[in-house]
Amino acid sequence: MTTTGTGPIGYALNAPAQSPLAMTAQQFRQASLQAAGIAADYYAGSPHRPVYAPPSGEALERLRSLTLPERGIAIEEILSFWSSEVMPYDMGNQLPGFAAWVNPAAAPISSLLDYLASVMNPTAAKGLHAATEVEKLVIRWLDELIGFPTEAEGSGGIFVNGGSLANFHGLAAALHWAGTLYDWDTAQQGLQGKHPRFVLYGSREVHSCVSKAVRVLGLGLHAYRRIATDGSYRLDLDALEAAIEADREAGLWPFAVFASAGTVNTGAVDPLPAVADLCERQGLWLHIDGAFGWPGFLDPRLTPLYGDGMARADSIALDGHKWLAASNTCSCTLVRRRDMLEGAFGFAAAYLDLADDEQSFGAGTRFDQLGIYQTRHFLAAKLLGVLLQLGRSGLVDHIVRHTSLARFIMKRVREVADLELLAETDLTVVCFRFCPPSLRGNEPPLGELNRLIVRQLMRGGEAAFVSGTDLPDGRYAIRSCALHYNLSKEHVETILAAVRRIGSLCLAGEPLAQER
């Protein structure tokens, strides 16, 4: 049925009585069941396929040549298209043999709650409703886990899309605090004007997102001091303090230190309590990048590495979608002083004014005043399910599973004649290489050989998928960070076996599988 009439500014209205996007309750149920069947088939079939399978030329051509249809397509056809043309060509990180970067599988409960959160589709930026209350709840649980100050003590937090943004928000709060420290109104004046340069510090192993943040915030890379690491790739405290003192003597304005609760390159945890002591002594903001490694303190064997460092931070970035197996993306910034986030991101807009009467919509938390977002997905839902399913004891077991398996990998690497361990790990990153006895001590060909192994594994078709990295000493390492929630010794052996088999083929100059 079509409705025709004249609108308020005089143009004719000609539209169906019901939107083509609408579904009846029964149609939605049927579509949901079809989607659930597709997801269940994907889940059941995953263990029986290679970790990564690149799209075929024909599949890529179908996707790249697809045109917007003139008329809409039925729901069941859209879901079938997704099932046949998209899901078979995933990234591969849902499988235990995926050990590249820090990008593990999502736990099923997280995917399910993320779906239900999308059905609700709230804007979790403001207001008194379930999404904002759940975000507050999960932030409180995170505070309690790491011993951070609570909201009642003036702290705050916000869920964001990824660790890079979590670190960005921490740095933005630190920069606002620096303005108050040096009596410079960064909110009104930015960084422009005649004043000394603000400077901040982080080790050479701190995540690359810090470099992005200092550029986006206008500090510039010249304001970012990359401090040397010790023999274990941890921040060198003597070098840090010397750099701070030198900058003060030069008339600059030191304001923040970025420490790592687990570097992505080698899994090293900076000496957090000692860094906290230094920051207190020097009057600096301590931000901790815990995106990857923050849960490591739950392993009693590793607790001393962290000490009370995270609890004493001024801000900390935490990811749920890495070690805790929430679906992408689910990160959080916690700050000791909520007013510093408000100072960095708060704003006034008449159309967003809300009456804050008790039990009215305006009584809810204003997350839009704590971050860059105005519209926010219900991110905490992804982590809520994992935390509820594991509980406190399950969280410990989950972390211990991976730290124990990382030690198992290191043990196996030491036992095998043609493998070599290149770096000890505090957490789960294991840096090693294929090193046949004939090449030991011959660095250039060893580096090239291992780069070839990684390239070959990334071409797909194998039961393992790894990445590589350059260590600070210049050696190239195969980097395994296997973090699947159900990882086992058998999966670890499969990863090492794939590296050795491909390495042997490369060494012998034999044609590789995709080249035959």
KAURMO-V971727 format. One record per backbone hydrogen bond with DSSP energy under -1.0 kcal/mol. NH is the residue of the N-H (numbers start at 1). CO is the residue of the C=O. If there is no record, write none. Layout:
BEGIN
nh->(NH/NH)
co->(CO/CO)
END
This chain:
BEGIN
nh->(3/7/10/13/15/17/22/28/29/30/31/32/33/34/35/36/37/38/39/40/41/42/43/44/45/46/48/49/51/60/61/62/63/64/65/78/79/80/81/82/83/84/85/86/87/89/95/98/99/107/111/112/113/114/115/116/117/118/119/120/121/124/125/128/129/133/134/135/136/137/138/139/140/141/142/143/144/145/146/148/153/154/155/156/158/160/162/166/167/168/169/170/171/172/173/174/175/176/177/178/179/180/181/182/184/186/189/190/192/195/199/200/201/202/204/206/210/212/213/214/215/216/217/218/219/220/223/224/225/227/230/233/236/240/241/242/243/244/245/246/247/248/249/250/251/252/253/255/257/258/259/261/263/267/270/272/275/276/277/278/279/280/281/282/283/284/285/287/288/289/290/290/294/296/297/298/299/302/303/305/307/309/312/313/314/315/316/317/318/320/321/325/326/331/332/333/334/335/336/338/340/342/343/344/345/346/352/353/360/363/364/367/368/369/370/379/382/384/385/387/388/389/390/391/394/395/396/397/398/399/400/401/402/403/404/405/406/407/408/409/410/411/412/413/414/415/416/419/420/422/423/426/430/432/433/435/439/442/446/447/448/449/450/451/452/453/454/455/456/457/458/459/460/461/465/467/469/471/474/477/478/479/480/481/487/492/493/494/495/496/497/498/499/500/501/502/503/504/505/506/507/508/510/515)
co->(15/11/7/5/3/1/19/24/25/26/27/28/29/30/31/32/33/34/35/36/37/38/39/40/41/42/45/46/462/56/57/58/59/60/61/74/75/76/77/78/79/80/81/82/82/86/92/95/465/325/107/108/109/110/111/112/113/114/115/116/117/376/123/361/127/129/130/131/132/133/134/135/136/137/138/139/140/141/142/143/150/151/150/335/333/331/160/162/163/164/165/166/167/168/169/170/171/172/173/174/175/176/177/178/179/184/185/186/189/193/253/223/256/225/227/203/207/208/209/210/211/212/213/215/214/214/220/221/200/202/234/230/228/236/237/238/239/240/241/242/243/244/245/246/248/247/197/199/285/201/287/289/268/263/260/270/271/272/273/274/275/276/277/278/279/279/255/257/315/259/288/317/290/293/294/295/296/299/299/302/303/306/308/310/286/286/334/288/332/330/330/322/320/160/318/158/316/156/314/154/337/338/339/340/341/342/349/350/357/360/361/365/125/366/367/377/379/380/381/383/384/385/386/387/390/391/392/393/394/395/396/397/398/399/400/401/402/403/404/405/406/407/408/409/410/411/412/416/433/431/431/267/480/478/420/418/436/439/442/443/444/445/446/447/448/449/450/451/452/453/454/456/457/52/97/479/477/475/471/469/432/467/430/99/484/488/489/490/491/492/493/494/495/496/497/498/499/500/501/502/503/504/505/512)
END
